């Protein structure tokens, strides 16, 4: 197998030493002195992502999430990487996966030959592993349900999701999608039950907590809603939508400083999204109209300097003669 030095890598990929060191510090790639052909492929993917202004934090969160979801050692080599708007998804076992949300996506690009679909960055190396056939059967049924849902066939989609849940009670994405159908039908109690079931199946399922926050918000239970959104942010600090909804929830409760913090987090994570300008307007409104100030508190009492006026306690009661 051919090996390449660091200088070879910089020359072949036309990247700088500073770029490579930055990716190493961000733990996107491991630091080494000799690189294989596969390593070059991984670095090339990173270069393309950065050229398309995908934030390093977003790439890192997606890689970590994909490792947890699929048990991969190196998702950039073992799965195909696809950019879907401001997020990253991976093609894995014949399906397209959003690892942060832990949700299978409908792969329009392959059906429509790239017209209006997500943009592919890389394709995977061949995958092998035990249980692939059984898992693929559930995933194919799931994709059939998603296709029915996209076609507006809600009754059929519901039946398929229920079939998946009967055959594999631990398949949390089916709970989520079925819950979302009930959510859009305004059957909020059913949606809450399904979202909660998904959080119990997988306590690290980011989307389950996010969607649970949405339905709790509709049920006008703001404290529980905020707690669910916060859990989603704890699991995926780069989840911009969760910061956005947290900002809205805090604002409705009059918790303006908390709202400001999450509006600012959202604009850092999603600089060009459809809701970014609204978030920026809310930041300006909170800073300008509400006139929020930063209050600094001293850790201990600081006595007045010499020559400065000191406060004096004065009694208004009449003193005895």
C-alpha positions as CSV (number, residue, x, y, z in Angstrom):
1,X,0.0,0.0,0.0
2,X,1.3,3.4,-0.9
3,X,2.1,5.8,1.9
4,X,2.4,9.6,1.7
5,X,4.3,12.0,3.9
6,X,2.7,15.2,5.4
7,X,4.4,17.2,2.7
8,X,3.0,14.9,0.0
9,X,-0.5,15.4,1.5
10,X,-0.2,19.2,1.6
11,X,1.0,19.2,-2.0
12,X,-1.5,16.8,-3.4
13,X,-4.6,18.3,-1.7
14,X,-3.4,21.9,-2.0
15,X,-3.9,22.6,1.7
16,X,-1.7,24.5,4.1
17,X,0.1,23.1,7.1
18,X,-2.1,25.4,9.3
19,X,-5.3,23.9,7.9
20,X,-4.1,20.3,8.6
21,X,-3.0,21.2,12.1
22,X,-6.4,22.9,12.7
23,X,-8.3,19.7,11.7
24,X,-6.0,17.7,14.0
25,X,-6.7,20.1,16.9
26,X,-10.4,19.8,16.2
27,X,-10.0,16.0,16.3
28,X,-11.4,15.6,12.8
29,X,-8.4,13.6,11.9
30,X,-5.6,12.0,13.9
31,X,-2.1,13.5,13.8
32,X,0.4,11.3,11.9
33,X,3.5,11.4,9.8
34,X,2.5,8.9,7.2
35,X,-0.8,8.7,5.3
36,X,-2.5,6.0,3.3
37,X,-4.6,6.5,0.1
38,X,-7.8,6.2,2.3
39,X,-6.5,8.9,4.6
40,X,-6.1,11.2,1.5
41,X,-9.8,10.5,0.7
42,X,-10.8,11.5,4.2
43,X,-8.8,14.7,4.1
44,X,-10.2,15.5,0.6
45,X,-13.7,15.3,2.1
46,X,-12.8,17.7,4.9
47,X,-11.3,20.1,2.4
48,X,-14.5,20.1,0.3
49,X,-16.6,20.7,3.4
50,X,-14.5,23.6,4.6
51,X,-14.5,25.1,1.1
52,X,-18.3,25.0,1.3
53,X,-18.1,26.8,4.7
54,X,-19.5,23.9,6.7
55,X,-18.4,24.8,10.3
56,X,-15.8,22.6,11.9
57,X,-18.0,22.2,15.0
58,X,-20.9,20.9,12.8
59,X,-18.5,18.4,11.1
60,X,-17.2,17.2,14.5
61,X,-20.7,16.8,16.0
62,X,-21.9,14.8,13.0
63,X,-18.8,12.5,13.1
64,X,-19.2,11.8,16.8
65,X,-23.0,11.3,16.4
66,X,-22.5,8.9,13.5
67,X,-19.9,6.9,15.5
68,X,-22.5,6.5,18.3
69,X,-25.4,5.7,15.9
70,X,-23.7,3.2,13.6
71,X,-20.7,2.0,15.7
72,X,-18.3,3.2,13.1
73,X,-14.6,3.9,13.7
74,X,-14.3,6.4,10.8
75,X,-17.6,7.6,9.3
76,X,-15.9,9.7,6.7
77,X,-14.5,6.5,5.1
78,X,-17.2,4.0,6.0
79,X,-20.2,5.9,4.9
80,X,-21.1,8.4,2.2
81,X,-21.3,12.0,3.3
82,X,-24.1,14.2,2.1
83,X,-24.8,17.8,2.8
84,X,-28.5,18.6,3.4
85,X,-28.9,22.3,3.8
86,X,-26.9,23.4,6.9
87,X,-26.6,19.8,8.2
88,X,-24.6,16.7,7.3
89,X,-26.1,13.2,6.6
90,X,-24.5,9.9,5.8
91,X,-25.4,7.1,3.4
92,X,-25.3,3.9,5.4
93,X,-26.7,0.4,4.7
94,X,-28.7,1.6,1.8
95,X,-30.3,4.5,3.7
96,X,-29.5,8.1,4.4
97,X,-29.0,8.9,8.1
98,X,-29.1,12.2,10.0
99,X,-26.9,11.1,12.9
100,X,-27.5,14.1,15.2
101,X,-31.3,13.6,15.0
102,X,-30.9,9.9,14.7
103,X,-33.4,9.8,11.9
104,X,-33.4,8.1,8.5
105,X,-34.0,10.5,5.6
106,X,-35.7,10.1,2.3
107,X,-32.9,10.0,-0.3
108,X,-34.4,12.2,-3.0
109,X,-31.1,12.6,-4.8
110,X,-30.9,9.0,-5.8
111,X,-34.5,8.9,-6.9
112,X,-34.4,12.2,-8.8
113,X,-30.8,11.9,-10.0
114,X,-29.6,14.9,-8.0
115,X,-32.4,17.3,-9.1
116,X,-33.2,19.5,-6.1
117,X,-31.7,17.0,-3.7
118,X,-28.9,17.0,-1.2
119,X,-25.3,17.4,-2.6
120,X,-23.1,14.3,-2.2
121,X,-19.6,14.9,-0.9
122,X,-18.4,11.4,-0.9
123,X,-19.5,7.8,-1.3
124,X,-18.8,5.0,1.2
125,X,-16.3,2.1,1.2
126,X,-18.0,-1.3,1.2
127,X,-19.5,-2.2,4.6
128,X,-19.5,-5.6,6.2
129,X,-20.9,-6.7,9.6
130,X,-23.2,-9.1,11.4
131,X,-26.9,-8.6,11.3
132,X,-26.8,-6.3,8.3
133,X,-29.6,-8.1,6.4
134,X,-32.0,-8.0,9.3
135,X,-31.3,-4.4,10.0
136,X,-31.7,-3.5,6.3
137,X,-35.1,-5.2,6.3
138,X,-36.4,-2.9,9.1
139,X,-34.8,0.1,7.3
140,X,-36.4,-0.7,4.0
141,X,-39.8,-1.0,5.7
142,X,-39.1,2.3,7.4
143,X,-38.2,4.0,4.0
144,X,-41.4,2.5,2.6
145,X,-43.3,4.2,5.4
146,X,-41.5,7.5,4.8
147,X,-42.3,7.3,1.1
148,X,-46.0,6.7,1.9
149,X,-45.9,9.7,4.3
150,X,-44.3,11.9,1.6
151,X,-47.0,10.8,-0.9
152,X,-49.7,11.9,1.6
153,X,-50.8,8.3,2.4
154,X,-51.0,8.9,6.1
155,X,-53.1,5.8,6.9
156,X,-50.7,3.5,5.1
157,X,-47.7,5.2,6.7
158,X,-49.3,4.8,10.2
159,X,-49.8,1.1,9.5
160,X,-46.2,0.6,8.4
161,X,-44.8,2.4,11.4
162,X,-46.9,0.3,13.7
163,X,-45.8,-2.8,11.9
164,X,-42.1,-1.8,12.5
165,X,-42.8,-1.1,16.1
166,X,-44.4,-4.5,16.5
167,X,-41.5,-6.3,14.9
168,X,-38.8,-4.2,16.5
169,X,-40.0,-2.4,19.6
170,X,-36.6,-0.7,20.1
171,X,-36.7,1.0,16.7
172,X,-37.0,4.6,18.0
173,X,-37.2,6.4,14.6
174,X,-40.6,4.7,13.9
175,X,-41.9,6.1,17.2
176,X,-40.6,9.6,16.2
177,X,-42.2,9.6,12.7
178,X,-45.5,8.1,13.9
179,X,-45.5,10.7,16.7
180,X,-45.0,13.4,14.2
181,X,-48.0,12.3,12.1
182,X,-50.1,12.5,15.2
183,X,-48.6,15.9,16.0
184,X,-49.6,17.3,12.7
185,X,-53.1,15.8,13.2
186,X,-53.1,17.8,16.5
187,X,-53.4,14.6,18.4
188,X,-50.9,15.9,20.9
189,X,-51.5,13.3,23.7
190,X,-50.7,10.4,21.3
191,X,-47.6,12.3,20.0
192,X,-46.3,12.9,23.5
193,X,-46.7,9.2,24.3
194,X,-44.7,8.2,21.3
195,X,-42.0,10.8,21.7
196,X,-41.6,9.8,25.4
197,X,-41.3,6.1,24.3
198,X,-38.5,7.1,22.0
199,X,-36.6,8.8,24.8
200,X,-37.0,5.7,27.0
201,X,-35.8,3.5,24.1
202,X,-32.7,5.7,23.6
203,X,-31.9,8.3,26.3
204,X,-29.4,9.9,23.9
205,X,-31.9,10.3,21.0
206,X,-31.6,14.1,20.3
207,X,-34.6,14.4,18.0
208,X,-36.9,12.6,20.5
209,X,-36.2,15.3,23.2
210,X,-36.5,18.1,20.6
211,X,-39.9,16.8,19.3
212,X,-41.1,16.1,22.9
213,X,-40.3,19.8,23.6
214,X,-42.4,20.8,20.6
215,X,-45.5,18.9,21.7
216,X,-45.1,20.0,25.4
217,X,-45.0,23.5,24.1
218,X,-48.3,22.9,22.2
219,X,-49.8,21.5,25.4
220,X,-48.8,24.7,27.2
221,X,-46.4,23.0,29.6
222,X,-43.5,25.5,29.2
223,X,-41.3,24.3,32.0
224,X,-41.3,20.7,30.7
225,X,-40.9,21.9,27.2
226,X,-37.8,23.9,28.2
227,X,-36.4,20.9,30.0
228,X,-36.7,18.7,26.9
229,X,-35.1,21.3,24.6
230,X,-32.2,21.7,27.1
231,X,-31.7,17.9,27.1
232,X,-31.5,18.1,23.3
233,X,-28.9,20.9,23.5
234,X,-26.9,18.9,26.1
235,X,-26.8,15.9,23.8
236,X,-26.0,18.0,20.7
237,X,-24.6,21.5,21.5
238,X,-24.5,22.3,17.8
239,X,-28.3,21.6,17.3
240,X,-29.3,25.1,16.1
241,X,-33.1,24.4,16.0
242,X,-33.1,23.4,19.7
243,X,-31.4,26.8,20.6
244,X,-34.0,28.6,18.4
245,X,-37.0,26.9,20.2
246,X,-35.4,27.4,23.6
247,X,-35.0,31.2,22.8
248,X,-38.7,31.3,21.9
249,X,-39.8,29.4,25.0
250,X,-37.7,31.6,27.4
251,X,-39.0,34.8,25.7
252,X,-42.6,33.7,26.2
253,X,-41.9,33.2,29.9
254,X,-40.2,36.6,30.1
255,X,-36.8,35.1,30.8
256,X,-35.1,37.6,28.5
257,X,-31.4,36.9,29.4
258,X,-31.9,33.2,28.8
259,X,-33.6,34.0,25.5
260,X,-30.8,36.3,24.4
261,X,-28.2,33.6,25.1
262,X,-30.0,31.0,22.9
263,X,-30.7,33.5,20.1
264,X,-27.0,34.3,20.0
265,X,-26.1,30.6,20.0
266,X,-28.5,30.0,17.1
267,X,-27.0,32.8,15.0
268,X,-23.5,31.4,15.6
269,X,-24.5,28.0,14.5
270,X,-26.8,28.9,11.5
271,X,-25.4,32.0,9.8
272,X,-27.5,31.9,6.7
273,X,-30.6,29.9,7.5
274,X,-34.2,31.0,6.8
275,X,-34.7,32.0,10.4
276,X,-31.4,33.6,11.1
277,X,-32.5,37.2,10.3
278,X,-35.5,36.8,12.7
279,X,-33.1,35.6,15.4
280,X,-30.8,38.7,14.8
281,X,-33.9,41.0,15.0
282,X,-34.8,39.4,18.4
283,X,-31.2,40.0,19.6
284,X,-31.4,43.6,18.6
285,X,-34.8,44.1,20.2
286,X,-33.7,42.5,23.5
287,X,-30.5,44.6,23.6
288,X,-32.0,47.9,22.4
289,X,-35.6,48.0,23.6
290,X,-35.3,46.0,26.8
291,X,-32.0,47.8,27.5
292,X,-30.4,44.7,29.0
293,X,-27.1,45.4,30.8
294,X,-24.4,43.1,32.1
295,X,-24.3,43.4,35.9
296,X,-21.0,42.6,37.5
297,X,-21.0,41.5,41.2
298,X,-17.9,41.8,43.3
299,X,-16.9,38.6,45.2
300,X,-16.5,40.6,48.5
301,X,-17.2,44.1,49.9
302,X,-14.9,46.8,48.4
303,X,-14.6,49.8,50.8
304,X,-14.8,53.3,49.3
305,X,-11.6,55.0,48.5
306,X,-10.3,58.0,50.5
307,X,-12.0,61.3,49.5
308,X,-15.1,59.6,48.1
309,X,-18.6,60.0,49.5
310,X,-19.8,57.2,51.7
311,X,-23.4,56.1,52.3
312,X,-24.7,56.9,55.7
313,X,-27.8,55.4,57.4
314,X,-30.1,58.2,58.6
315,X,-33.1,57.6,60.8
316,X,-36.3,59.6,60.1
317,X,-37.6,59.1,63.7
318,X,-37.7,62.1,66.1
319,X,-34.9,61.7,68.6
320,X,-35.7,62.4,72.3
321,X,-34.5,65.7,73.6
